[in-house]
Amino acid sequence: MAEIKVEVVFALADKQQLTAVTLPDGATVSDAIAASLVAQIFPEQDLDVLDVGVWGRSVTREHVLADGDRVEIYRALALDPREARRQLALTGRTMSGTVKN
């Protein structure tokens, strides 16, 4: 039976995990996440509710993977980027940390 090799990536602000796994051909995103054991590394995270993607493109957990794919588990943002920019603008700052004159 043919096999594929993929990476599974998940990161918090202070901790990241990249795991390479070998799966049977026809494996899905869900299969890769389960094989990576990332749920055991981050037991405080409910990974089932987080969005997932392959190489930065949002996909479903049933998406069939190809050899060399990179599965990404996206954590929830603490603050929407547009809201963060709006709040910074109110104080005269920018996303880069500079102060507007």
N, CA, C and O of each residue as an XYZ file, in Angstrom:
404
protein
N       0.848     -1.193      0.000
C       0.000      0.000      0.000
C       0.889      1.251      0.000
O       1.878      1.314      0.730
N       0.537      2.221     -0.805
C       1.309      3.461     -0.912
C       1.131      4.302      0.348
O       0.087      4.271      1.000
N       2.179      5.051      0.667
C       2.140      5.924      1.837
C       2.459      7.354      1.429
O       3.094      7.607      0.405
N       1.998      8.281      2.265
C       2.321      9.696      2.075
C       2.931     10.213      3.366
O       2.668      9.684      4.446
N       3.747     11.250      3.245
C       4.328     11.915      4.409
C       3.804     13.337      4.436
O       3.877     14.058      3.442
N       3.276     13.731      5.583
C       2.741     15.081      5.750
C       3.227     15.642      7.083
O       3.701     14.907      7.950
N       3.100     16.945      7.225
C       3.408     17.617      8.486
C       2.109     18.152      9.073
O       1.209     18.566      8.342
N       2.023     18.139     10.392
C       0.891     18.730     11.108
C       1.459     19.814     12.015
O       2.390     19.570     12.782
N       0.886     21.021     11.920
C       1.397     22.171     12.651
C       0.283     22.786     13.496
O      -0.841     22.979     13.033
N       0.633     23.088     14.758
C      -0.279     23.835     15.630
C       0.581     24.717     16.521
O       1.642     24.294     16.979
N       0.130     25.940     16.769
C       0.914     26.860     17.575
C       0.029     27.715     18.458
O      -1.043     28.168     18.058
N       0.509     27.918     19.660
C      -0.044     28.920     20.561
C       0.961     30.057     20.608
O       2.011     29.970     19.972
N       0.674     31.100     21.332
C       1.585     32.234     21.390
C       2.941     31.838     21.970
O       3.967     32.399     21.587
N       2.951     30.880     22.887
C       4.188     30.522     23.578
C       4.684     29.101     23.315
O       5.711     28.706     23.866
N       3.990     28.331     22.496
C       4.383     26.943     22.265
C       3.917     26.508     20.882
O       2.776     26.757     20.492
N       4.818     25.851     20.141
C       4.494     25.389     18.803
C       4.830     23.905     18.686
O       5.684     23.386     19.405
N       4.149     23.245     17.777
C       4.419     21.835     17.523
C       4.324     21.565     16.036
O       3.317     21.887     15.406
N       5.369     20.975     15.470
C       5.376     20.526     14.086
C       5.728     19.047     14.135
O       6.786     18.672     14.640
N       4.843     18.212     13.613
C       5.030     16.772     13.655
C       4.914     16.197     12.253
O       3.949     16.472     11.541
N       5.894     15.402     11.860
C       5.842     14.697     10.582
C       5.215     13.326     10.821
O       5.589     12.620     11.757
N       4.267     12.957      9.977
C       3.612     11.654     10.097
C       3.570     10.967      8.738
O       3.530     11.617      7.694
N       3.580      9.655      8.776
C       3.436      8.840      7.577
C       2.077      8.174      7.640
O       1.730      7.545      8.639
N       1.305      8.315      6.564
C      -0.071      7.829      6.520
C      -0.300      7.028      5.246
O       0.450      7.161      4.279
N      -1.328      6.202      5.244
C      -1.663      5.502      3.994
C      -2.204      6.488      2.958
O      -2.825      7.492      3.307
N      -1.964      6.193      1.703
C      -2.509      7.008      0.619
C      -4.026      7.093      0.786
O      -4.672      6.087      1.082
N      -4.592      8.272      0.601
C      -6.029      8.470      0.774
C      -6.398      8.986      2.149
O      -7.580      9.157      2.449
N      -5.392      9.242      3.003
C      -5.647      9.740      4.360
C      -6.194     11.166      4.304
O      -5.934     11.914      3.361
N      -6.946     11.513      5.321
C      -7.575     12.832      5.401
C      -6.871     13.710      6.428
O      -5.983     13.259      7.152
N      -7.286     14.965      6.475
C      -6.783     15.903      7.473
C      -7.036     15.349      8.871
O      -6.154     15.415      9.727
N      -8.215     14.809      9.114
C      -8.530     14.223     10.427
C      -7.573     13.094     10.775
O      -7.125     12.987     11.917
N      -7.260     12.259      9.805
C      -6.319     11.160     10.033
C      -4.945     11.697     10.438
O      -4.309     11.171     11.352
N      -4.503     12.733      9.761
C      -3.188     13.317     10.052
C      -3.147     13.926     11.442
O      -2.169     13.754     12.170
N      -4.205     14.638     11.817
C      -4.247     15.250     13.150
C      -4.222     14.173     14.222
O      -3.513     14.308     15.219
N      -4.987     13.109     14.029
C      -5.005     12.015     15.005
C      -3.638     11.350     15.107
O      -3.180     11.050     16.210
N      -2.986     11.117     13.982
C      -1.683     10.448     13.978
C      -0.585     11.315     14.590
O       0.404     10.793     15.104
N      -0.754     12.630     14.537
C       0.269     13.548     15.048
C       0.306     13.611     16.573
O       1.293     14.065     17.151
N      -0.756     13.160     17.219
C      -0.887     13.203     18.682
C      -0.868     14.633     19.232
O      -0.571     14.839     20.409
N      -1.179     15.608     18.394
C      -1.175     16.999     18.827
C      -2.211     17.232     19.935
O      -2.018     18.109     20.777
N      -3.292     16.470     19.947
C      -4.309     16.620     21.003
C      -3.741     16.248     22.372
O      -4.176     16.788     23.389
N      -2.778     15.335     22.406
C      -2.148     14.969     23.672
C      -1.119     16.003     24.109
O      -0.876     16.178     25.303
N      -0.518     16.684     23.146
C       0.475     17.716     23.459
C      -0.203     18.982     23.972
O       0.344     19.696     24.812
N      -1.407     19.252     23.454
C      -2.186     20.433     23.847
C      -3.539     19.987     24.397
O      -4.566     20.286     23.787
N      -3.574     19.286     25.526
C      -4.847     18.746     26.023
C      -5.858     19.826     26.417
O      -7.058     19.559     26.478
N      -5.381     21.027     26.679
C      -6.286     22.118     27.080
C      -7.020     22.727     25.897
O      -7.939     23.524     26.089
N      -6.634     22.370     24.679
C      -7.248     22.911     23.471
C      -8.292     21.941     22.914
O      -8.047     20.737     22.837
N      -9.436     22.459     22.532
C     -10.464     21.644     21.890
C     -10.220     21.723     20.384
O     -10.814     22.551     19.692
N      -9.348     20.862     19.889
C      -8.935     20.918     18.494
C     -10.065     20.621     17.526
O      -9.997     21.014     16.361
N     -11.096     19.942     17.982
C     -12.210     19.580     17.103
C     -12.996     20.789     16.607
O     -13.668     20.702     15.579
N     -12.927     21.903     17.307
C     -13.704     23.079     16.909
C     -12.876     24.100     16.129
O     -13.421     25.082     15.626
N     -11.569     23.877     16.027
C     -10.701     24.830     15.343
C     -10.693     24.581     13.836
O     -10.827     23.445     13.381
N     -10.536     25.654     13.078
C     -10.443     25.545     11.628
C      -9.118     24.895     11.247
O      -8.141     24.957     11.993
N      -9.104     24.271     10.073
C      -7.891     23.616      9.573
C      -7.638     24.042      8.136
O      -8.537     24.519      7.444
N      -6.400     23.859      7.704
C      -6.049     24.184      6.342
C      -4.870     23.361      5.878
O      -4.225     22.665      6.662
N      -4.601     23.453      4.590
C      -3.431     22.823      3.997
C      -2.687     23.910      3.242
O      -3.220     24.524      2.318
N      -1.439     24.138      3.653
C      -0.620     25.179      3.033
C      -1.342     26.529      2.972
O      -1.304     27.207      1.945
N      -1.994     26.916      4.062
C      -2.631     28.228      4.149
C      -3.987     28.347      3.487
O      -4.563     29.435      3.452
N      -4.503     27.258      2.966
C      -5.823     27.271      2.321
C      -6.785     26.481      3.189
O      -6.535     25.315      3.496
N      -7.872     27.101      3.582
C      -8.858     26.456      4.438
C      -9.474     25.239      3.749
O      -9.870     25.309      2.586
N      -9.549     24.124      4.481
C     -10.135     22.893      3.959
C     -10.990     22.255      5.051
O     -10.958     22.676      6.207
N     -11.747     21.245      4.672
C     -12.506     20.482      5.667
C     -11.619     19.377      6.221
O     -10.565     19.071      5.661
N     -12.045     18.798      7.297
C     -11.286     17.697      7.901
C     -11.358     16.426      7.062
O     -10.585     15.494      7.284
N     -12.268     16.378      6.112
C     -12.387     15.221      5.224
C     -11.520     15.363      3.975
O     -11.487     14.462      3.137
N     -10.826     16.479      3.847
C      -9.961     16.735      2.695
C      -8.896     15.646      2.596
O      -8.213     15.354      3.578
N      -8.751     15.048      1.416
C      -7.754     13.994      1.202
C      -6.403     14.644      0.939
O      -6.282     15.548      0.112
N      -5.397     14.172      1.651
C      -4.065     14.757      1.590
C      -3.207     14.148      0.489
O      -3.442     13.027      0.038
N      -2.215     14.909      0.073
C      -1.218     14.447     -0.887
C       0.136     14.415     -0.187
O       0.337     15.074      0.833
N       1.047     13.649     -0.741
C       2.385     13.561     -0.183
C       3.018     14.952     -0.116
O       2.981     15.698     -1.094
N       3.598     15.300      1.030
C       4.255     16.587      1.200
C       3.359     17.697      1.703
O       3.837     18.812      1.908
N       2.068     17.437      1.912
C       1.162     18.480      2.405
C       1.534     18.893      3.822
O       2.153     18.136      4.569
N       1.142     20.104      4.167
C       1.342     20.646      5.512
C      -0.040     20.978      6.064
O      -0.696     21.906      5.592
N      -0.476     20.222      7.058
C      -1.773     20.435      7.702
C      -1.580     21.470      8.801
O      -0.696     21.332      9.647
N      -2.405     22.498      8.785
C      -2.327     23.570      9.770
C      -3.618     23.619     10.568
O      -4.713     23.609     10.006
N      -3.475     23.674     11.882
C      -4.629     23.819     12.770
C      -4.606     25.264     13.245
O      -3.645     25.705     13.874
N      -5.665     25.992     12.941
C      -5.707     27.423     13.236
C      -6.370     27.687     14.582
O      -7.521     27.309     14.802
N      -5.640     28.332     15.471
C      -6.212     28.672     16.772
C      -7.085     29.916     16.633
O      -6.922     30.713     15.710
N      -7.998     30.057     17.558
C      -8.874     31.223     17.554
C      -8.057     32.464     17.893
O      -7.167     32.418     18.742
N      -8.364     33.567     17.229
C      -7.673     34.815     17.514
C      -8.243     35.450     18.775
O      -9.448     35.391     19.023
N      -7.374     36.052     19.561
C      -7.826     36.736     20.771
C      -8.642     37.971     20.415
O      -9.568     38.346     21.134
N      -8.283     38.606     19.279
C      -8.960     39.813     18.842
C      -8.909     39.867     17.317
O      -7.863     39.615     16.718
N     -10.018     40.189     16.703
C     -10.070     40.322     15.257
C      -9.060     41.383     14.810
O      -9.023     42.465     15.397
N      -8.244     41.108     13.795
C      -7.232     42.075     13.363
C      -7.789     43.457     13.017
O      -7.140     44.467     13.290
N      -8.965     43.514     12.430
C      -9.557     44.826     12.113
C      -9.886     45.600     13.384
O      -9.689     46.813     13.453
N     -10.387     44.889     14.384
C     -10.697     45.540     15.664
C      -9.414     45.997     16.348
O      -9.377     47.077     16.937
N      -8.369     45.189     16.274
C      -7.087     45.575     16.872
C      -6.558     46.853     16.233
O      -6.093     47.751     16.935
N      -6.625     46.942     14.888
C      -6.170     48.159     14.193
C      -7.020     49.361     14.592
O      -6.498     50.461     14.777
N      -8.321     49.153     14.723
C      -9.210     50.251     15.110
C      -8.850     50.759     16.504
O      -8.783     51.967     16.732
N      -8.620     49.842     17.424
C      -8.268     50.238     18.789
C      -6.921     50.954     18.830
O      -6.762     51.928     19.567
N      -5.954     50.487     18.052
C      -4.662     51.164     17.993
C      -4.798     52.550     17.397
O      -4.170     53.495     17.875
N      -5.611     52.683     16.358
C      -5.798     53.981     15.717
C      -6.396     54.995     16.687
O      -6.067     56.180     16.633
N      -7.260     54.537     17.559
C      -7.855     55.439     18.552
C      -6.815     56.003     19.506
O      -6.988     57.097     20.043
N      -5.736     55.261     19.716
C      -4.679     55.726     20.615
C      -3.519     56.358     19.856
O      -2.534     56.780     20.462
N      -3.637     56.426     18.508
C      -2.604     57.051     17.698
C      -1.445     56.143     17.359
O      -0.397     56.625     16.928
N      -1.599     54.842     17.541
C      -0.523     53.904     17.228
C      -0.878     53.076     15.995
O      -2.018     53.082     15.532
N       0.125     52.363     15.472
C      -0.074     51.494     14.323
C       0.267     50.056     14.720
O       0.789     49.817     15.809
N      -0.031     49.097     13.834
C       0.266     47.681     14.096
C       1.764     47.436     14.282
O       2.150     46.505     14.989
N       2.608     48.251     13.661
C       4.065     48.071     13.785
C       4.603     48.641     15.088
O       5.784     48.484     15.394
N       3.748     49.299     15.853
C       4.167     49.860     17.142
C       4.589     51.295     17.081
O       4.902     51.893     18.110
N       4.604     51.876     15.876
C       4.993     53.260     15.765
C       3.832     54.162     16.161
O       2.668     53.764     16.124
N       4.177     55.371     16.535
C       3.171     56.344     16.941
C       2.970     57.322     15.791
O       3.932     57.878     15.261
N       1.701     57.529     15.406
C       1.383     58.485     14.352
C       1.435     59.895     14.920
O       1.059     60.136     16.067
N       1.905     60.812     14.102
C       1.929     62.222     14.517
C       0.697     62.928     14.054
O       0.538     64.122     14.308
